[in-house]
Amino acid sequence: MYYKYLCLVFKNSTAHKLFVIFIICFFYLVSCSPSIPESTIYIKGSKYYAGDGINHAQYEIEIDDFYMLDHEVTNLEFAEVMNLALSKNMIYVNEEQKSILLNKDSQWNLIELYKEGCQIKLDNNQFSVSEGMEDYPVIFVSWYGAVAYCNFLGLIEGRNALYDLEDWVYDENATGGYRLPTNEEWEYAATERGKSGKLFSGAADPEESAWYKTNSKGATHPVKQLEPNELGLYDMSGNIWEFCTEKMGDFRGQIQSPELRLNTSYRLMRGGSYLSEDMNLYKFVQIIDYPNYLKGSKETGFRTVFIK
């Protein structure tokens, strides 16, 4: 109705032509501009004191705005991205050595598909998920597989790849793509922007928000089954340990300098798992991923951060 009215007003005029061109350009730009990813939570940044000063050194840091996936990456999400990556020759499958690599010369296996308990399968050059396990968090994915997933997901969606997959370093100034959360971002989100007084992320009682040794029955559970924290993030405590993007220093709690964050095989994990005691669900607990965990394990997975 309004469009017809405007056409009558501006009919055969320069203003009418410009108006039409504007409308066409507007809708083209809207349709072509990558939107904010679904299932992500906007987290407004601020100054934050990382660490609790007891278990880990406390220091002030400025957190920028970011978006965090409200759940741990699931088997189905991981398999779908890997299938698209495989179709675009972004990864290399070595059936003989039972490995999923970036290329045939790569030394880092992206996921330990052939470990007992892995819920993702590869048959006839196609990834699939064990029946009924689609919404469970992906496990046995390596830190390198989690990083590759971030890049692949960004490229598939027409966004930017934030990591250099030759030295496994991300550009700290890059935007418009996905990466793993930094240690401080993860903690900032788990502590509800530093405002939560609860011992665990989401609740004072871990039974309400975390799958852990007491209630998990020795297995992972589908994501988003228990209570989220006040930001709307699920499973920040329990279910699986989550990879962060950088390493810790030689001593836990050591304040990081840029050179300590980069190009190392020792990375940080947060949150606890379905096999953890409640003390390891505490929102400030950090563990260093020793090489066996770096390759992926039955207790480790990840969630993504989107940088607009």
C-alpha positions in Angstrom: 0.0 0.0 0.0 2.7 2.5 1.1 4.9 1.5 -1.8 2.1 2.1 -4.4 1.4 5.5 -2.8 5.0 6.5 -3.0 5.2 5.3 -6.6 2.2 7.6 -7.5 4.0 10.5 -5.8 7.3 10.0 -7.4 6.1 8.5 -10.7 8.5 9.1 -13.6 10.6 11.3 -11.4 14.3 11.1 -10.5 13.3 10.8 -6.8 11.2 7.8 -7.6 14.1 6.1 -9.4 16.5 6.8 -6.6 13.9 5.5 -4.1 13.6 2.2 -5.9 17.3 1.9 -6.2 17.7 2.5 -2.5 15.1 -0.1 -1.6 16.7 -2.7 -3.9 20.2 -2.0 -2.4 18.9 -2.1 1.1 17.3 -5.5 0.8 20.3 -6.8 -1.1 22.7 -5.7 1.7 20.4 -7.2 4.4 20.2 -10.5 2.6 24.0 -10.6 2.0 25.1 -9.5 5.4 25.9 -12.4 7.7 23.5 -12.3 10.7 24.3 -12.9 14.3 24.5 -16.7 14.7 21.6 -18.6 16.2 21.9 -19.9 19.8 24.5 -17.4 20.7 24.2 -15.1 23.7 25.4 -11.5 23.6 27.8 -10.7 26.4 28.6 -7.1 27.0 32.2 -6.5 27.9 33.6 -4.5 30.8 36.6 -4.4 33.1 36.8 -7.7 35.0 39.0 -9.1 37.7 40.0 -12.6 36.5 40.8 -15.2 39.0 39.6 -15.4 42.6 42.9 -14.5 44.2 42.9 -17.8 46.1 43.1 -20.6 43.6 44.5 -18.4 40.8 46.1 -15.1 40.6 43.7 -12.2 40.3 44.3 -9.4 37.8 42.2 -6.8 36.0 41.4 -7.1 32.3 39.2 -5.3 29.8 36.8 -7.7 28.2 35.3 -6.7 24.8 31.8 -7.5 23.8 31.3 -11.0 22.3 28.7 -13.6 21.6 29.0 -17.1 23.1 27.2 -20.3 22.0 24.7 -21.1 24.7 25.6 -24.8 24.6 28.6 -27.0 24.0 29.0 -27.9 20.3 27.1 -31.1 19.7 27.9 -34.2 17.7 25.4 -33.3 15.0 26.8 -29.7 14.6 30.3 -31.0 14.4 29.5 -33.7 11.9 27.6 -31.3 9.6 30.5 -28.9 9.5 33.0 -31.7 8.9 30.9 -33.0 6.0 30.8 -29.6 4.4 34.5 -29.2 5.0 35.2 -32.6 3.4 33.0 -31.8 0.4 35.1 -28.6 -0.1 38.4 -30.4 0.3 39.2 -28.6 3.5 40.2 -31.8 5.3 42.0 -35.0 4.4 40.9 -38.5 5.5 43.6 -41.1 5.9 41.7 -44.3 6.3 44.8 -46.4 6.6 46.1 -44.5 9.6 42.5 -43.8 10.8 43.0 -40.1 11.0 41.2 -36.9 10.0 43.7 -34.2 9.1 43.9 -30.8 7.5 46.0 -32.2 4.8 48.1 -35.4 4.3 51.2 -33.7 5.8 49.5 -32.5 8.9 50.5 -34.0 12.3 47.3 -33.1 14.2 44.3 -35.4 14.2 41.2 -33.4 14.4 39.0 -36.0 16.1 39.7 -39.5 17.5 36.9 -41.2 15.6 38.1 -44.6 16.3 38.3 -44.4 20.1 35.7 -46.4 22.0 32.9 -44.0 23.0 33.3 -41.6 20.1 29.8 -40.9 18.9 30.8 -39.7 15.4 31.4 -42.2 12.6 32.9 -42.1 9.1 31.5 -44.4 6.5 31.8 -44.0 2.7 33.4 -40.6 3.0 30.5 -39.3 5.1 30.4 -38.3 8.8 27.4 -39.4 10.7 26.3 -39.5 14.4 25.4 -42.6 16.4 21.7 -42.9 16.6 20.2 -40.9 19.5 23.5 -39.0 20.2 22.9 -36.0 18.0 22.4 -33.5 20.8 25.2 -34.8 23.0 28.4 -32.7 23.2 31.0 -33.8 20.8 33.9 -35.6 22.6 37.3 -37.0 21.5 37.8 -33.8 19.4 41.3 -32.4 19.7 42.1 -28.8 20.5 43.2 -28.5 16.8 39.9 -30.0 15.7 38.0 -27.5 17.7 40.0 -24.6 16.2 39.5 -26.0 12.7 35.8 -26.3 13.3 35.7 -22.6 14.2 37.4 -21.7 10.9 35.3 -24.1 8.8 32.1 -22.9 10.3 33.0 -19.3 9.6 34.0 -19.9 6.0 30.9 -22.1 5.3 28.6 -19.3 6.6 30.5 -16.6 4.5 32.3 -15.2 7.5 36.0 -14.8 8.3 38.4 -17.5 9.4 40.1 -16.1 12.6 42.9 -18.7 13.0 46.0 -19.2 10.9 46.0 -23.0 10.7 49.7 -23.2 10.0 50.8 -21.9 13.3 47.4 -22.3 15.1 47.3 -18.7 16.2 44.3 -16.4 16.0 44.4 -12.7 15.1 43.4 -10.9 18.2 42.1 -8.0 16.2 40.1 -10.1 13.7 36.3 -9.9 13.7 33.4 -11.5 11.8 34.1 -15.1 12.7 34.4 -17.8 15.3 37.0 -18.9 17.7 37.4 -20.6 21.1 36.9 -18.4 24.1 39.9 -17.0 25.9 40.4 -18.1 29.5 39.2 -14.7 30.7 36.1 -14.6 28.4 35.1 -18.1 29.5 35.4 -17.1 33.2 33.6 -13.8 32.6 30.7 -15.7 31.1 30.7 -18.4 33.7 30.6 -15.8 36.5 27.7 -13.9 34.8 30.0 -11.0 33.9 31.7 -11.2 37.3 28.4 -10.6 39.2 27.5 -14.1 40.3 28.0 -15.0 44.0 27.3 -18.7 43.3 30.0 -21.3 43.6 29.1 -22.9 40.3 28.0 -21.4 37.0 24.2 -21.3 37.2 23.5 -22.4 40.7 24.7 -22.7 44.3 23.8 -26.4 44.1 25.6 -28.2 41.2 22.7 -30.7 41.0 20.6 -28.0 39.4 22.9 -26.9 36.6 25.7 -29.5 36.1 26.2 -33.1 35.1 29.0 -34.4 37.3 30.1 -37.5 39.1 27.2 -37.5 41.5 24.3 -37.3 39.0 25.7 -38.2 35.5 25.8 -42.0 35.9 29.2 -42.0 34.2 28.1 -40.5 30.9 27.7 -37.2 29.0 24.1 -35.9 28.6 22.3 -33.9 25.9 23.1 -30.2 26.0 20.6 -27.7 27.6 18.9 -30.2 29.9 19.6 -28.4 33.2 19.3 -24.8 34.4 21.4 -22.2 32.6 23.2 -19.4 34.3 21.7 -16.0 34.4 23.2 -15.1 31.0 21.4 -18.0 29.4 24.5 -20.3 29.0 24.0 -24.0 29.7 26.5 -26.6 31.0 29.2 -24.1 31.9 29.7 -26.3 34.9 30.0 -30.1 34.2 29.1 -32.4 31.2 32.5 -31.9 29.5 35.7 -29.9 30.0 35.8 -27.0 27.5 38.9 -25.9 25.6 40.0 -22.3 25.7 42.1 -20.8 23.0 45.3 -20.0 24.8 47.7 -21.7 27.2 48.4 -21.0 30.8 51.9 -20.0 32.0 54.4 -22.4 33.6 52.5 -21.9 36.8 48.8 -21.9 37.1 47.4 -18.4 37.6 50.4 -16.8 36.0 49.4 -13.6 34.2 49.7 -14.1 30.5 51.8 -12.2 28.0 51.0 -12.6 24.3 54.0 -14.8 23.6 52.9 -17.3 26.2 49.4 -17.6 24.6 50.6 -18.7 21.2 51.8 -21.7 19.3 52.1 -24.3 22.1 50.6 -27.7 22.7 49.5 -26.9 26.2 46.1 -25.2 26.4 43.6 -24.4 29.1 40.3 -26.2 29.8 37.5 -25.0 32.0 34.2 -26.1 33.6 34.6 -29.7 34.7 33.1 -32.8 33.3 30.5 -35.6 33.9 33.3 -37.4 35.9 34.3 -34.4 38.0 33.9 -34.0 41.7 32.0 -30.9 42.7 35.2 -29.1 43.6 36.3 -29.2 40.0 33.0 -27.6 38.9 33.9 -24.4 40.8 33.8 -21.6 38.3 37.4 -20.5 38.9 39.0 -24.0 38.5 41.4 -24.3 35.6 43.3 -27.3 34.3 46.1 -27.5 31.8 45.5 -30.0 29.0 48.4 -32.4 28.9 49.2 -33.9 25.6 46.8 -36.9 26.0 43.9 -34.5 26.6 45.1 -32.2 23.8 44.5 -35.0 21.3 40.9 -35.3 22.6 39.4 -37.4 25.3 36.0 -38.7 26.5 35.8 -35.7 28.9 36.7 -32.8 26.6 34.8 -30.7 24.0 34.3 -27.1 23.4 31.9 -24.2 22.7 32.4 -21.3 20.3 32.6 -17.5 20.6 31.5 -15.3 17.8 33.3 -11.9 17.3 31.1 -9.5 15.4 
